[in-house]
Amino acid sequence: MNLTGLEGGLPEMPADLPVLQDTADVNVWAKWGGQWRDVVIVDRKGQKTAVYNLSEHDLGDPANRDALKVLLVEASKP
């Protein structure tokens, strides 16, 4: 989830990476209790299934990358 007002980096992101761009009208960040560097994982229906904070879980650690991958794969299942 990308916080309102921080859209500037979106053009540099891979085109196939799904990103929720929050808006002031919807304000998902506040509704979901977003924190800086949260990866909010949603299922196929767009329901939040997990939150993985990258400040707490450095992706330089292979165990953290693996844990995030498990969450993403699980959320993608029908």
Backbone as CSV, one residue per row, in Angstrom:
resi,resn,N_x,N_y,N_z,CA_x,CA_y,CA_z,C_x,C_y,C_z
1,MET,0.850,-1.161,0.000,0.000,0.000,0.000,0.899,1.227,0.000
2,ASN,0.658,2.109,-0.926,1.456,3.325,-1.020,0.661,4.487,-0.445
3,LEU,1.256,5.172,0.508,0.609,6.269,1.217,0.308,7.439,0.281
4,THR,-0.819,8.074,0.513,-1.197,9.273,-0.237,-0.073,10.306,-0.155
5,GLY,0.267,10.882,-1.293,1.306,11.899,-1.345,2.687,11.350,-1.660
6,LEU,2.816,10.024,-1.743,4.120,9.413,-2.037,4.098,8.677,-3.371
7,GLU,3.337,9.195,-4.303,3.190,8.553,-5.607,4.398,8.713,-6.507
8,GLY,5.332,9.572,-6.158,6.456,9.908,-7.020,7.314,8.735,-7.440
9,GLY,7.428,7.718,-6.615,8.267,6.573,-6.945,7.577,5.494,-7.747
10,LEU,6.280,5.613,-7.940,5.542,4.563,-8.654,6.044,4.298,-10.069
11,PRO,6.431,5.323,-10.851,6.898,5.033,-12.215,8.145,4.141,-12.263
12,GLU,8.941,4.118,-11.201,10.146,3.292,-11.195,9.870,1.849,-10.798
13,MET,8.662,1.565,-10.320,8.337,0.207,-9.876,8.039,-0.670,-11.079
14,PRO,8.329,-1.979,-10.972,8.012,-2.888,-12.074,6.519,-2.845,-12.408
15,ALA,6.212,-2.850,-13.692,4.823,-2.733,-14.145,3.957,-3.897,-13.683
16,ASP,4.565,-5.062,-13.445,3.772,-6.227,-13.051,3.654,-6.388,-11.531
17,LEU,4.153,-5.410,-10.771,4.053,-5.450,-9.315,2.757,-4.771,-8.890
18,PRO,1.834,-5.541,-8.299,0.571,-4.912,-7.891,0.776,-4.017,-6.676
19,VAL,0.273,-2.793,-6.768,0.407,-1.819,-5.690,-0.942,-1.140,-5.480
20,LEU,-1.354,-1.019,-4.227,-2.535,-0.254,-3.895,-2.091,1.168,-3.614
21,GLN,-2.546,2.097,-4.445,-2.249,3.508,-4.215,-3.401,4.100,-3.436
22,ASP,-3.152,4.461,-2.188,-4.182,5.051,-1.350,-4.508,6.457,-1.837
23,THR,-5.701,6.918,-1.494,-6.125,8.280,-1.798,-6.715,8.895,-0.528
24,ALA,-6.802,10.208,-0.499,-7.381,10.894,0.655,-8.842,10.499,0.843
25,ASP,-9.552,10.264,-0.250,-10.970,9.909,-0.164,-11.186,8.522,0.451
26,VAL,-10.346,7.572,0.098,-10.513,6.198,0.583,-9.813,5.998,1.924
27,ASN,-8.582,6.494,2.051,-7.806,6.461,3.293,-7.631,5.053,3.869
28,VAL,-7.248,4.118,3.013,-7.026,2.736,3.443,-5.893,2.654,4.461
29,TRP,-4.889,3.484,4.305,-3.748,3.489,5.228,-4.234,3.572,6.680
30,ALA,-5.100,4.524,6.951,-5.620,4.697,8.319,-6.583,3.575,8.696
31,LYS,-7.433,3.183,7.771,-8.415,2.126,8.062,-7.734,0.806,8.402
32,TRP,-6.628,0.505,7.724,-5.916,-0.747,7.967,-4.795,-0.589,8.990
33,GLY,-4.625,0.605,9.538,-3.584,0.829,10.543,-2.183,0.713,9.978
34,GLY,-1.980,1.239,8.777,-0.690,1.131,8.098,0.446,1.810,8.855
35,GLN,1.605,1.185,8.783,2.835,1.724,9.354,3.855,1.857,8.224
36,TRP,4.840,2.720,8.418,5.875,2.926,7.413,6.557,1.598,7.096
37,ARG,6.707,1.276,5.831,7.371,0.094,5.292,6.567,-1.190,5.487
38,ASP,5.251,-1.077,5.679,4.402,-2.263,5.736,4.170,-2.800,4.332
39,VAL,4.273,-4.099,4.193,3.790,-4.793,3.004,2.454,-5.386,3.435
40,VAL,1.372,-4.875,2.878,0.040,-5.384,3.200,-0.316,-6.402,2.128
41,ILE,-0.574,-7.608,2.562,-0.848,-8.703,1.639,-2.350,-8.924,1.588
42,VAL,-2.877,-8.950,0.379,-4.304,-9.177,0.182,-4.515,-10.450,-0.629
43,ASP,-5.686,-11.054,-0.423,-6.014,-12.259,-1.181,-6.598,-11.872,-2.533
44,ARG,-7.077,-12.861,-3.251,-7.618,-12.622,-4.592,-8.855,-11.732,-4.582
45,LYS,-9.508,-11.632,-3.426,-10.710,-10.801,-3.302,-10.392,-9.404,-2.768
46,GLY,-9.113,-9.129,-2.542,-8.703,-7.825,-2.047,-8.832,-7.666,-0.540
47,GLN,-9.004,-8.783,0.169,-9.112,-8.742,1.622,-7.723,-8.869,2.241
48,LYS,-7.431,-8.028,3.220,-6.128,-8.066,3.889,-5.977,-9.405,4.607
49,THR,-4.861,-10.087,4.332,-4.602,-11.379,4.978,-3.407,-11.322,5.917
50,ALA,-2.483,-10.393,5.666,-1.285,-10.309,6.501,-0.614,-8.964,6.293
51,VAL,0.235,-8.614,7.254,1.061,-7.417,7.161,2.482,-7.833,7.523
52,TYR,3.440,-7.417,6.700,4.839,-7.769,6.917,5.646,-6.485,6.859
53,ASN,6.181,-6.072,7.987,6.888,-4.797,8.053,8.365,-4.976,7.700
54,LEU,8.823,-4.211,6.719,10.191,-4.348,6.236,11.223,-3.673,7.138
55,SER,10.788,-2.826,8.056,11.722,-2.279,9.042,12.057,-3.341,10.086
56,GLU,11.073,-4.161,10.421,11.265,-5.232,11.401,11.863,-6.489,10.777
57,HIS,11.637,-6.680,9.476,12.070,-7.898,8.781,12.904,-7.506,7.562
58,ASP,14.180,-7.303,7.761,15.095,-6.897,6.699,15.151,-7.967,5.615
59,LEU,14.844,-7.578,4.388,14.853,-8.551,3.290,16.261,-8.945,2.865
60,GLY,17.281,-8.352,3.476,18.646,-8.810,3.268,18.885,-10.165,3.936
61,ASP,18.013,-10.538,4.842,18.081,-11.829,5.528,17.244,-12.833,4.736
62,PRO,17.857,-13.893,4.213,17.116,-14.863,3.404,15.908,-15.469,4.124
63,ALA,15.973,-15.622,5.425,14.838,-16.183,6.172,13.632,-15.237,6.105
64,ASN,13.889,-13.936,6.140,12.796,-12.972,6.038,12.195,-12.962,4.635
65,ARG,13.045,-13.055,3.616,12.537,-13.136,2.238,11.671,-14.370,2.069
66,ASP,12.127,-15.493,2.613,11.362,-16.738,2.506,10.026,-16.618,3.227
67,ALA,10.023,-15.988,4.402,8.784,-15.835,5.161,7.782,-14.962,4.398
68,LEU,8.262,-13.888,3.787,7.383,-13.026,2.997,6.849,-13.781,1.788
69,LYS,7.699,-14.550,1.154,7.264,-15.325,-0.015,6.157,-16.299,0.363
70,VAL,6.277,-16.952,1.507,5.235,-17.880,1.965,3.902,-17.137,2.120
71,LEU,3.943,-15.959,2.724,2.713,-15.181,2.902,2.092,-14.808,1.558
72,LEU,2.923,-14.423,0.608,2.427,-14.035,-0.712,1.825,-15.223,-1.461
73,VAL,2.515,-16.344,-1.406,2.014,-17.547,-2.089,0.696,-18.002,-1.471
74,GLU,0.626,-18.014,-0.153,-0.612,-18.428,0.514,-1.774,-17.515,0.147
75,ALA,-1.536,-16.219,0.081,-2.603,-15.269,-0.241,-3.065,-15.411,-1.672
76,SER,-2.220,-15.938,-2.549,-2.570,-16.055,-3.958,-3.402,-17.293,-4.269
77,LYS,-3.503,-18.182,-3.309,-4.261,-19.434,-3.538,-5.765,-19.157,-3.539
78,PRO,-6.471,-19.901,-4.394,-7.938,-19.716,-4.452,-8.620,-20.141,-3.161
